[in-house]
Amino acid sequence: MKFAYASGTRPLEGFTIKRGVGSGGFGEVYFATTDAGKEVALKRVQRNSDIEMRGAKQCLNFKHPNLVALFDIKYDDDDAGWIVMEFVSGESLRDALDRYPEGMPHEEIRRWFTAVVEAVGYLHQHGIVHRDLKPGNVFDDGGTVKVGDYGLSKFISGSRRHDQTESVGTFHYMAPEIGKGVYGKEVDIYALGIILYEMLAGRVPFEGESSQEIIMKHLTDLPEVSGLPDGYREVVAQALSKDPQERFTTAEEMHLTLRNAAGWEAQVNVPPRLSQTSRQHLGTVVIADELAAKPGVLDATVVEHGTVSGSPEPIAQAVREGGYRFRDWWHSTPGMVQVGVLVGGVLLLVLQARWLLLTGIVLGFIYLIYFVIRNTVSALTGTRDGERNATAASPVASQQPQARRRHARVSWQQVARTALREKDSGERFTELSGTLLLSAIVVGIVSLVMLIAAGQPIDGSIDMFARFAWLATVSMAGSWVVLMSCKFWEGEAGEPLSRRFVLLGVGLLWGFAGYFGGEFLSVTLDPSAGDQLSSDPMLRHVYPSSLFQEGGAPTLASYLVYFGGLLSIMRWWKQADPLRATRFSLFTTGGTAVGALFLPLPLPWGLMIAITTSAAVQLSAPWISGRQRLELKQKAMRV
Amino acid sequence: MLFVVRPVRGLLKGKRVLEETRKRMLLWVDGVGGFLVCFSPQATLGQALPACDVDIPLSADVSRRHAMIRRHTDEYVIEPWHPVVLRGREVERPEPLRDGDRITLGKSMQIEFTQPHALSATARLMFSSRHITQPAADGVILMGDSLILGPQDHNHIVCREWTRDVILFRRSDQLWCRSLGDIEVDGASFQDEAPIGPNSRIEGSDFSVALETL
């Protein structure tokens, strides 16, 4: 192990470094003495000094027998931050666990775990999420177990995950939601669950060769708890729920449940150091614990938090989850495979469009019937599940409003949204004109690619130019109206219905323009004209015959349905949102294309317009880059 | 005149420090711990007081000069001046120490004596009770001719994450360091072996160790 500062150096006035102790994601830890001889640990914080220090500053005056005490924060000549803290000399829980490869004796588990869970409870009560609980951060200081490395508000989600030098072990204790970047104290409960599992079984529940594999298991695999002793099993399983809302709401609740279930001495462990509010807090936990026995009631907490309203429709939920899983898979797959899959998908779409369409329409119809019936039934029975639960739980909630309140967290999205809202109109207009120009260029390129891909003759004929001009103009008009509408909306997260309505109106105008533009350029979209790719008589059976002319060419009505439908069905403001997850998402464009398949404009034209417009909107709309996101996150932490 | 005298005095001073290191020093092993190394064949144990002159000063309820541990060739003997319990029995006369012995000084100060390496006379004292030395160290090394640091359990200082052994040894009144491969002592590169001074820093590809004279 190598360290930047050698023994005997004095990076900080008054402190002499003796030796390096260890290093983590935040920086190096040294054993040092003050000039008077006080032994301390010095932690040099390398990254994001300012933000990291803010977290530590918040914890400077914490007092708990099971927390490593922080003494002070200092800055060296290079402006690097140093945290001065208590030096803990004993072994870590990591060392202790290594001595028991088959699992620790229960008495030892109780000793270590009680201390850790109390320390975590203290941190949570003071509004701090540890975020990096692991056996390497827990120490036995001459018989007293102490938790260290708290108060460092590090961005585990981004930078650490890609840190190749970081040992794989770090990921064993990471809750699945950390990857999404939005998480709370539930991640500590999850880590406690993993630690408890490891103490009992001698190994962590999710192991793997690479960090990716471990993260994947956290996301998808269920922990194998059947081998755990009675009493512990359920506690571990609940702490390791994939859904943060299903875990224990507090560390105390977990501790209490464990004490009752595992038969730990049922002493009421309320040491005199707890303040009045903490006592109240503990009281709540008892109530919550009793409630946990009654199914449904705990769900009320969820409803009250406002994170989930009502119970989700299961099929939509399943489809959405399938989509997420596919997206995760997509992002972790090498480019070659992606291209292969994409080519395969396009081929399938082109060759079997008819059958895909038929299946889609049938499935959609069945789902529609199911959806209507489901909603009617739940309307008839009075209330939705969620509302019922909320009513049942309200007396409890009103007794203990404090414990139920989740600690407010400002997300970077909120910060970004506020900044977008505060933009003045001049700035907005400048940005918009740049965007529109860019979208025109993108449309030109994509249209040409589309024509080639669709097998249209590229022969330099007037006809070809007319087709190109029509496709490009229509798509550009589409992307422009979308971009202009969305520019007005970027400051708000959105109210979908009214937006769809506005877009429907805009889409109808677009339809008129498209139709008369086509007339003007004499572009016929007649499927009987002989293009192999065009056609779909299926649609002609689904839609009223008034939408098509004799040979199958679309009428004005057909244009209006297509363009109005395309704009109002898709959530275009998400494609133009500067806060969207990636600048360009193939999924979104693919989704738009699939949507277009159902609309009555003959193939491939309907498809080409949808893809070109979606690509142009996404590629030209402003997007907050990764670096800006990081800055916003930092800003959000400061708020 | 002064210009000539200064370097000479400096040299003499350096020499004296070197001799002192043969008595006691602190060995700081990065990522592992700090150890008090005693070079002389006899080491006294007693309470850590501002003006104490014992070799191993203990923050414990023991007498000012409580006992002495002496090395004869490769065997150690404890000489009690105040109550010492060895293997559950109070000893009043010098008594040989065996590998793994537990020594109690006074009422509560407990020490574990080990001679882990079969080929070295060097012994290690670890504190099983919560007492510590002044200045603080994780253990005390009574150094014979060599002191071996490395990943294996039989090393005097066990450094789990190291890939190779580092041996400190005496050669003609000078302390040397040996380790297969490149080593760096105070910034200068050496192959396999290097002489070390009183406050040297020894570095290899995956380790660093520093000496501090007391």
Interface residues (C-beta under 8 A of the other chain):
Chain A: M1 K2 F3 A6 S7 G8 K18 R19 G20 V21 G22 F31 T33 G37 E39 S89 G142 G143
Chain B: L26 W28 V29 D30 G31 V32 G33 G34 R130 I132 P135 A136 D138 E161 N199 R201 E203 D206 F207 S208 A210 L211 E212
